[in-house]
Amino acid sequence: MKELMLGNKAIARGLYEAGCTLASSYPGTPSTEVTEEAAAYKEIYCEWAPNEKVALETAFGASLAGRRAFCAMKHVGLNVAADPLFTMSYTGVNGGLIVNVADDPGMHSSQNEQDSRHYAIAAKLPMLEPSNSEEALYFTKKAFEISENFDTPVLLKMCTRVSHSQSLVETGKRLELAPKAYVKNAAKYVMAPANAKKRHPFVEERTKKLAEFAETSDLNRLEMASATDSLNLGIITSSTCYQYAKEVFGNRASILKLGMVWPLPEKLIRDFATKVDRLVVIEELDPIIESLVKALGIKVEGKNLFPLVGEFSQSLIAEKLGKDYGITKGEGCKSIEDLPVRPPVMCSGCPHRGLFYTLSKQKCTVMGDIGCYTLGAVAPLNAMDTTECMGASISSTHGFNKANLGESEGRTVAVIGDSTFMHSGMTGLATIAYNQSNSTVIILDNSITGMTGHQQNPTTGYNLRGDPAGKIDLEALCKALGIKRVRVCDPYNLEETDKAVKEELAVKEPSVIISRRPCALLKYVKHNPPLRVNAEKCRSCKACMKLGCPSLSFKEGKAFVDKTQCVGCGVCEQLCKFSAFEKN
C-alpha cells in the first residue's frame, strides 16, 4: 500500500517493519516526530529520556539484550550523546542499533549549524542519508541489516527538509524477529584499556569492509545523463541536494547519488569521474565529500561555487552552476528570501512573559538556555544576555559570579526550562551548591517540553503515550541538591514575581525560584475571556506594549486587543495605571 508520509513518519514505519523493539529519544526539532510516530505502534516500546546520552545508553542496553533498538536526536543532541557513541563503536552491538541524527541547515530551530557527518568519520561508524520519505523507510530497514552484519551502530542522518517534507511511501509488513541471545563477553563490552586496545583494530578492519560494501550497495546509485541531451556534467551529491540538482538539471547531468555518505565508495567515485568532463560536488555545510574526492587526486569543484553556510535550494544551484549551461532557475521554486518574514515572538498568554518583563525592569544580567523562552532575548523585552547550549545558563551564571569576585551577585540570574533542567541543569545547580556562589536560578516550569511541540518530561507525571508515570518534584530535587532557598511564584502575578526576584537576589546564598504556570497552548489549560480596551481611559502611554504580546497593538492612537489571540492572562492589565483594560 502507498501512503503520503513525512520523512520522520517514514522512519517510524521503517522501525516497525524492521522489527524494532525499543525507541528511546530526547525531543529535538527536526527529529522529534520520529519517536512520536513510532509510539503509535504497540510493538515498539517508546520513551522520552531526560537527555540524549541517557537515550542512547538505553537503546544500547536494548541492543545488548538482543533486540533491535533506536535512538533519535537533533544535531546538537549528538554532541551530548557523543561520549557513549564513540565507545559503542568499539564494543559493537548485539541486536541492531540505529542512531538517528537530524541536522538543521539554515538553523530553523537551532543555535548553530553543524554537519553530523564529522561524527561518522571521527567515531568510524557508517552513516546513511535518505533524500526522501521512501528512502527514509528503506534506509531504516537497511541500517538494521548493516548494524547486525557489521557489528556496529549505524548513524541515520536526516535534515529539516527531508524530516518535514512528504512523499509517497510503499509500506510493508513487520518482520518478527526472535531476540539474539546475550552472551557475557567482557573482552567485547568492557572497555577498560586492555580490552579497548584489542577492539580498535576491529574498528579499523570494519571500516575497510564497510567501504567495500559501499562500492556495490544499492544505497549508492549512478544516474547517467541522457545521451541526446548530455551536458557532460557530473554531480556527486546526497540528501536534499540530490532533489535540487534533479529539479535544475533533470536528465541533462549525470549524478552519483550517495545514500551511504560514510564510508564513501572510492572506486565508484573514480569510475564516475572518468565518465564526465566536469565534476562538481553539491553538499550542504562542510566539504566532506569534496575533500575526499580531492584526496583521491581527482579534479573537482564544490565550495568554490557553493557556500559553507545555510540551506541550499533549486534557485541557488541554478544561480551558482546552472547559469554556466543557460539554466537560470529551478523549476517551480522560489528562494527562501522571497517568502514573507514572521518575526519570532512568545505566544499570547505565554507564562514566561511576565517573568522576563520583571527581569528586564530590574535590569538583571540574564544567562539564558535552550527553549521557547529564548525568545525573551528579543525586543521589546531584551531580557537575555546569553544562550549557548542545554544547561549552560546555570553553570555560566556560577562562573560569571565567581570571576567577578561576587560583584555581579545580586543582579545576575540563570533562566532554564523544566525539561532543560532535567536534561542538563541539575549538574550546574550542584556546582552552585557545592562551590557556593551566591547565584539565583529561575526554573521556568511550564509543565511541558514546549519548544519541540509539547512532549512530556520527568517533571510532568506522564510518559510519551500520555499514561501516568513517575513525577519528579522540582522543589524537593533542588533542596536535595543542596539549595536551601527554593520558592515558587506565578509569572502571571507581576507583584509576586517582582518580589520573588528582588528578595532572592538580595540574599547572600544560592537560591532557586520556580516560575510555575502551564504553557498557554496546552489543551487542558482553561483561559479567561479576552480583554478589551476602554478607549476613553487609554492614555496612549504604551506601557502595555513593553510586554511584546502579539495580542496587543496600537490602532488610531490607542491600545487594541486582538480578541482572537488574547487568552485573558491579565498581565497587561497590571501594567496599565489608568485601568483601561476591561473584561469582556
Secondary structure, 3 states (H helix, E strand, C coil): CEEEEEHHHHHHHHHHHCCCCEEEECCCCCCHHHHHHHCCCCCCEEEECCCHHHHHHHHHHHHHCCCCEEEEEEHHHHHHHHHHHHHHHHHCCCCCEEEEEEECCCCCCCCCCCCCHHHHHHHCCCEECCCCHHHHHHHHHHHHHHHHHHCCCEEEEEEHHHHCCEEEEECCCCCCCCCCCCCCCHHHHCCCHHHHHHHHHHHHHHHHHHHHHHHHCCCCEEECCCCCCCCCEEEEECHHHHHHHHHHHCCCCEEEECCEEECCCHHHHHHHHCCCCEEEEECCCCCHHHHHHHHCCCCCECCCCCCCCCCCCHHHHHHHCHHHHCCCCCCCCCCHHHCCCCCCCCCCCCCHHHHHHHHHHCCCEEECCCCHHHHHHCCCCCCCCECCCCCHHHHHHHHHHHHCCCCCCCCEEEEEEHHHHHHHHHHHHHHHHHHCCCCEEEEEECCCECCCCCECCCCCCECCCCCECCCCCHHHHHHHCCCCEEEEECCCCHHHHHHHHHHHHHCCCCEEEEEECCCCCCCCCCCCCCEEECCCCCCCCCHHHHHCCCCEEEECCEEEECCCCCCCCCHHHHHCCCCCEEEC
